[in-house]
Amino acid sequence: MQYQNSLTFAKQQDKEDKLSYLRNRFHIPKDKNGHEWLYFTGNSLGLQPKSTKEYINQELEDWANLGVEGHFEAKNPWLNYHEYLTDKMAKIVGAKPIETVIMNTLTTNLHLLMVSFYRPTKTKYKIVIESDAFPSDRYAVQSQLEFHGFSKDDVIEWKPRKNEELLRIEDLEEIIATQGNEIALLLIGGVNYYTGQFLDLKKIAEIGHSKDCVVGIDLAHGAGNVDPNLHDSGVDFAAWCTYKYLNSGPGSLAGLFVHEKHAKNKELPRFAGWWNHNKATRFNMRQPFDVLEGAEGWQLSNPPILSMAAIKASLDLFDEVGMDSLREKSEKLTGYFEFLINEMGSNDIKIITPKNPKERGCQLSIQVKNADKSLHQKLTKKNIITDWREPDVIRCAPVPMYTSFEDVYHMVSILNKLLK
Ligand SMILES: *Cc1c(COP(=O)(O)O)cnc(C)c1O
């Protein structure tokens, strides 16, 4: 135990880590004196791959040299650009290509999906979310309820039990068993942003479908972090942003998943634009709307190429490494982080994230008794970038792409000193 809790051990782990070379493929932010930050907020905004600039520059050059002809003549013709992303994105979330598309931003995608999949009736209209849902998701479902003439109080919360932090699947079962006849939709965060809990999506889909409720998943904290196996889970739809674990840059485009079982259902109500119209006749311009099959059938506009170039840079990197090796390292790295925190032996500290590596991604949410935001500020002063959530939780994500065991070691030893 003594040895594992040492800088020598952390350095040895980095030496043995087959993925340690990846860190050098990213820009690691530095302080004014040139010291690298210990960056634990890849769950908020992933770091920039060094290759991103080249990918974007390629499109800037093609635009400069080709103007509108770039749609066909660019090195990566813009007309089909989103298609270059589909297979790689689908692989990361365990989906089929027909189920996946990159478009818009996350909350926009949730709304577009609810246009199709939240179809309330007079008696079956309520929406289930987790009590600690991300605010944007809560506002989105409340506004959907109101848009359809219901009240924002028609949200049903799946809550942790008293004195617990994590959600229990049997409590969702209970909600659906007792109120399922009134529930139209479940919109659940696949990995909870606050606790880091990775829920059993397949089980959630089964529970929801048992009472004919549609099941949608927000994967913002799951994509590129865990293996959600979207297709096999059987959930109806999902959406996620790409600027967190997928390192595609601030506000970059989002992902959308619609299960294959809905791919050919052209009767699903949806909003339309020229980009979800049949590609073969799109530019004839005078055709009646003919919707595309699969996830592409939810697009509206021709998408921003510069943002997609950044996504391409990142997805190429994920494709090179593969989720399997990333998950393997992630379990080790977060396990080490957890071990070191437990070694602190502090009664003031509690990790609220599940202990089982299968029920979490890389993030640990650390609750610090009687702490306030000044602890977070002290960490920042020491070059440790973490995320503070009121009232007393520090969220830390050691990201397997670029966080080292040494980073984790230093982070915990500084936290330990600050708490003493
Ligand atoms: C990050 C995040 C969002 C942010 O939504 P945007 O539309 O990208 O601004 C929404 N929901 C969840 C669960 C998130 O983690």
The ligand as an SDF file (V2000), in Angstrom:
LIG
                    3D

 15 15  0  0  0  0  0  0  0  0999 V2000
  -23.3260   19.1480  -21.1610 C   0  0  0  0  0  0  0  0  0  0  0  0
  -24.7310   18.7450  -21.1100 C   0  0  0  0  0  0  0  0  0  0  0  0
  -25.7260   19.4710  -21.7840 C   0  0  0  0  0  0  0  0  0  0  0  0
  -25.3960   20.7170  -22.5660 C   0  0  0  0  0  0  0  0  0  0  0  0
  -26.2970   20.9250  -23.6100 O   0  0  0  0  0  0  0  0  0  0  0  0
  -25.9150   21.8120  -24.8730 P   0  0  0  0  0  0  0  0  0  0  0  0
  -27.1380   21.7940  -25.6680 O   0  0  0  0  0  0  0  0  0  0  0  0
  -24.7300   21.1630  -25.5310 O   0  0  0  0  0  0  0  0  0  0  0  0
  -25.5420   23.1730  -24.3780 O   0  0  0  0  0  0  0  0  0  0  0  0
  -27.0310   19.0000  -21.7150 C   0  0  0  0  0  0  0  0  0  0  0  0
  -27.3480   17.8960  -21.0080 N   0  0  0  0  0  0  0  0  0  0  0  0
  -26.4070   17.1760  -20.3500 C   0  0  0  0  0  0  0  0  0  0  0  0
  -26.7900   15.9530  -19.5910 C   0  0  0  0  0  0  0  0  0  0  0  0
  -25.0800   17.5940  -20.3640 C   0  0  0  0  0  0  0  0  0  0  0  0
  -24.1600   16.9080  -19.6930 O   0  0  0  0  0  0  0  0  0  0  0  0
  1  2  1  0
  2  3  1  0
  2 14  2  0
  3  4  1  0
  3 10  2  0
  4  5  1  0
  5  6  1  0
  6  7  2  0
  6  8  1  0
  6  9  1  0
 10 11  1  0
 11 12  2  0
 12 13  1  0
 12 14  1  0
 14 15  1  0
M  END
$$$$
